[in-house]
Amino acid sequence: MPNGTPFSGTWNCIWENGTSEQLTVDASNSFQCYGSTYLLNINNEGIVTFNWSDNTLQTLTEDRVNGNVRTLQWTTTHADYATIRWEMQLQQ
């Protein structure tokens, strides 16, 4: 658990069209992307969500590690991007 939360650290956010953006999630589970600040919300059942500025809802559906890469898979309510993924290089 780097930096005190399960999501803290630097992630590469990748959309289905191949566009990507680097995100850094801080210890309070917030991050900035394209000039806006977002917050990862974790409910009592452990479901993780956040909303983009256009109100598109992202819900975490998969959290896996393969070698030294951790990947989060998100489903979305956006008509053009049904899923996005975040990838983080893990320390060895």
N, C-alpha and C positions, 0 to 999 in steps of 0.2 A: 504494500500500500504506500506508494511514493507520496511524500509531502503530507501525509496525514489523512487523505481521502482516497477512495478507490479510483477516482477519475483524475486526480491532480497530475499535471504534466503537459507535455507538448504532443499534440495530435495532428495528423494530416487528415483533414476532412475531404472525402472524395465523393463527388456526385456522380450519378449514372452516366452523364455525358463526358466524364473524364476531368472536368474542372476540379481543382483542389485548392484548399486554403489551409494554412497552418493556424491552429488554435492552441492557446495555452489555458488550461483549466487550473484555477487557483484553489487554495485550501478551502474556500467557501463554495466550491463547485460552480463558480461563475467564469465566463470567458467572453472575449470580444471577437466579433467577426464583422468585417465591412463597416466598422464604425459604430456598431450597436453592441450593448452588453446583454448577455443571456445568462440564465441560471438553470442548472440541472436540478430538477425536482425529483425527490425520492420519496414515494409515499410509504405508508405503514406496511404495505405488502411487498415493498422492495422494488416496485415498478418505477423505472426512471424515464422521465419525459422532459422535454423543453419545447418552447414555441419560438419559431423564427419571427422576425418583425412583421411578416405578412400574415401572421397567425397560423402558419402551417405547424401542425403538431408532429413532433418526432417522439417515437416510443422505442426504447431499447429492447431488441428482440434476441440478440445474441452477443455474448462476450466470450471470446476464445483467445487462446495463445497458441501460436505455431512457431516453434523455435524461439527467436528473440523478438517476435512481432505480436503485439496484442491488437486484436481487431474487435471493434464494436460495430454491430450491424443495427441500423435504425430503420423502422418503417415510418413512412410519412403520410400525411394527408394531402400532399401536393400532387396535382394531376400529372405533372411531367416527370416527377422524381419519386417513384414509389419507395425507393430505399436509398440510403446514403450509408457510407461506412467511415469510421475513424480508425486510423492506424497509428500505433505508437511503437517506437523502437525501445525495447527493454534493455536495462543495464545488464551486463553479463558478469 
